[in-house]
Amino acid sequence: MDNVLSTLDIDSMTTDQKLKMLQIGLQYLLPRMKHTSEDPKEDVPIFLDVEVIKRDEETDEWKSDIYPIGGRGTL
C-alpha cells in the first residue's frame, strides 16, 4: 500500500480526483460517530385501539367492539 501512495502524483490530479481520494482515505482514518441521546424517549404504541369483530350466533350478524389499549395522552 505504501508503494501505491508514493507513486501517486498529486500535482497532476484533478480536484475531483483529490476529493475522491480524501473521501476514500478518511473513512479508514476517522472513527465513525455514534448517535447519543441525553433524554431517552419512551416507545409509543402504533395502535391506540383494538377492534374486535365477532359474529352473533343467534342473529348471524357481525358485531364490532373497539377497546382502547391504554397509554392515551402520553404522546
VMD Tcl script that draws the C-alpha trace (Angstrom):
set ca {
  {0.00 0.00 0.00}
  {2.84 2.39 0.79}
  {4.26 1.84 -2.72}
  {0.94 2.79 -4.28}
  {0.70 6.02 -2.29}
  {4.29 7.01 -3.04}
  {3.75 6.60 -6.80}
  {0.72 8.93 -6.89}
  {1.46 12.32 -8.40}
  {-0.91 14.59 -6.50}
  {0.08 17.65 -8.52}
  {-1.24 16.05 -11.71}
  {-4.57 15.03 -10.16}
  {-7.75 16.98 -10.81}
  {-9.76 18.44 -7.94}
  {-12.38 15.71 -8.35}
  {-9.70 13.01 -8.09}
  {-8.20 14.62 -4.97}
  {-11.62 14.83 -3.32}
  {-12.37 11.20 -4.14}
  {-9.02 10.13 -2.70}
  {-9.77 12.07 0.50}
  {-13.25 10.57 0.69}
  {-11.91 7.03 0.42}
  {-8.94 7.57 2.74}
  {-10.77 9.41 5.53}
  {-13.29 6.65 6.11}
  {-10.39 4.43 7.25}
  {-8.70 7.12 9.37}
  {-11.60 8.76 11.21}
  {-13.74 6.88 13.74}
  {-17.45 6.63 12.98}
  {-19.66 8.87 15.08}
  {-22.35 7.19 17.14}
  {-25.72 8.71 17.86}
  {-26.19 9.56 21.51}
  {-29.26 11.00 23.12}
  {-29.44 12.68 26.51}
  {-33.17 12.22 27.13}
  {-34.50 8.74 26.37}
  {-37.82 8.61 24.56}
  {-40.41 6.05 25.55}
  {-41.91 3.84 22.88}
  {-45.29 4.99 21.63}
  {-47.74 2.29 20.51}
  {-48.68 2.37 16.86}
  {-52.28 1.38 17.55}
  {-54.21 3.04 20.36}
  {-57.38 0.97 19.94}
  {-58.14 -2.65 19.13}
  {-61.21 -3.50 17.12}
  {-62.70 -6.93 17.90}
  {-65.14 -8.29 15.34}
  {-67.28 -11.28 16.22}
  {-70.38 -12.99 14.89}
  {-73.54 -13.15 16.96}
  {-74.56 -16.81 16.80}
  {-78.25 -16.10 17.38}
  {-78.77 -13.43 14.70}
  {-75.82 -14.47 12.49}
  {-74.79 -10.78 12.31}
  {-71.32 -9.36 12.77}
  {-70.68 -7.14 15.77}
  {-67.73 -4.78 16.21}
  {-66.37 -3.54 19.54}
  {-63.49 -1.11 19.97}
  {-61.29 -1.37 23.06}
  {-58.64 1.22 23.99}
  {-55.21 -0.26 24.64}
  {-54.20 2.43 27.12}
  {-51.41 4.93 27.19}
  {-53.62 7.53 25.59}
  {-52.42 11.06 26.22}
  {-48.76 10.06 26.56}
  {-47.88 11.06 23.01}
}
mol new
graphics top color blue
foreach p $ca { graphics top sphere $p radius 0.5 }
foreach p [lrange $ca 0 end-1] q [lrange $ca 1 end] { graphics top cylinder $p $q radius 0.2 }
display resetview
